[in-house]
């Protein structure tokens, strides 16, 4: 930039920037950064995002309203072009640099998650992706990505797109009604949308809290609150100075209290977001009153204003370092490293503001272009970043098909020492738990089979209770029909039972539902439940399944299995209870009374105790022998504490199948067997490994069924 351009920019900023808003930006960004670097030091620092939302609503809706007052309408393309020039260059720079860093330091096992989020961030839908993952029980334990913080920027971009369209729509309505007061319609519409969003936010926090944190409808009211203030306020330095001074201090105090008192357990946003939103509104409304005891001098301090000036870039830069530096160093962050991240982030933020944000906002070559041309240039950059991230995301997918072919070839050439059979002593495999050329963490991370997937045509969702079935195995000329009942831990046997059933004339009918054991017991809950409706849904579904199975004369045997350990840890806030042996017994008795055989398959061991999920752990220990093995006492339930095993022992006529010895020896349970990684997360089998379990689980189920 030339000196003349810098002077022009400084004059524009001096005329447009309000010191109290710059100070709020400084408070907001430092709150978020400190919270991310030292969570215990500022447990409510996440409310800084809400401060940003209110500021955006106040400034943008105020700007749009002034344009309506001045011209009678809103010019959409010029508005969006200005927003794009203001926000996209810095964000695309950070996303591009982060993508290169991921390629350089992150194991390929995490590429799909990270690059999917980079693409979503470039397209400003990251908040919706995180909301989906928050309620997706297979993705809920995803590692933090280096662009996770872009969720708030996504919500802001959606606001910049939606609110002008709302205003244009309201103006169009006033035109059709031949009204001369479009402002009234805009005010009414804004208030209605804000109230509706707030009501939805409160409802969503109570019903789907994980997703409510991210989704735009639960956050729109915060922008709307700032907009309402802009509609009704004309700040005058001489108006009510003492009242404004008091309001400013009260607003700052309310924000400070929420920063110190809130924690990750605080229900949020909803009612929990109301205090910081109101505090921010008070500070903006108060302005900078000329009263000696007002916080005006504090808010106008040059370091405070400077921090507010670089707040956007600082928010962009700090989080990728927090995620990627520990991966690069292979150790957690110490206080010195955290301090270094803070300093480097501030330096990069200043450089980005000085050399990227400001020049591209005032550069004549951009500002003199037509709005659609500016939009095309910035959106072209967006497309490049999103496409690059998508290509990197696709690499593990391409490799998966090649990996599956390699496993097929290994099974054909050495079936006894590939996958699960390698653990059997009679196969005499030299190194059954060693890493081999088949050990592929990147493929294992996404190797999810039918019956386990989040959206699965053979598995009911967490909230729905309608009975849905799948027919596998021999569906044309079976000699027996077996029902498979349970959750996704039952679903992971779908592929091996399908193949075994086809070869041995057994028809399996599956009854699967996420996070539900299928006993129909009242009140049983697990950590996957965050609202009471999930408990009721499981109960209703289980009872409907048992009735359906009992009334089907073709079904001669019923196989039960589930993620038993999870039903022993109910969330205390819902008043649910742990599953008990009696729950299984009550489910089995009517089946036994009708002449059906009942088979109880103990849950497989799990590696939930690992710091990373299993593929990531293996990726970090590829040179180890028997990597990431878990002590048996931690990976398995003691049979004396396993309600399914206890119920099977106490119920005559029930057969118990236990595959623990396939996964564990006397002391540890293995996560690499026969060269294949056993789990894609920490407790679900990979598809490729489960296939190799056919020759082990199939005969045991067949033996429990009895003569056919």
Secondary structure, DSSP 8 states (H G I E B T S, - for coil): --HHHHHHHHHHHHHH--HHHHHHHHHHHHHHHHHHH-GGGSTTGGGHHHHHHHHHHHHHHHHHHHHHHHHSS--HHHHHHHHHHHHHHHHHHHHHHHHHHHHHHS-GGGHHHHHHHHHHHHTT-HHHHHHHHHH-TTTTT----TTTTHHHHHHHHHHHHHHHHHHHHHHHHHHHTT-S-HHHHHHHHHHHHHHHHHHHHHHHHHH-HHHHTT-GGGTHHHHHHHHHHHHH----TTSSHHHHHHHHHHHHHHHHHHHHH--TTS--SGGGGHHHHHHHHHHHHH-----TTSTHHHHT-HHHHHHHHTHHHHHHHHHHHHHHHHHHHTS---HHHHHHHHHHHHHHHHHHIIIIIHHHHH-HHHHTS-HHHHHHHHHHHHHHHHHHHHHHHHHHHHHHHHHHHHHHHHHHH-GGGSGGGGG-GGG--TTTTB--TT--HHHHHT---TTTSSSBTTBB-SS-----EEEEE-SSS-SEEEEEEESHHHHTTHHHHHHHHHHHTEEEEEEEBTT--SS--TTB--TT--SHHHHHHHHHHHHHHHHHHHT-TT--EEEEE--GGGGGS--GGGT-B---HHHHHHHHHHHHHTT-EEEEE------TTSSS-HHHHHHHTTTSBTTT-EEHHHHS--GGG-HHHHHHHHSTTEEEE--HHHHB-SSEE-SEETTEESBSSSSSB-HHHHHHTHHHHHHHHHHHH---
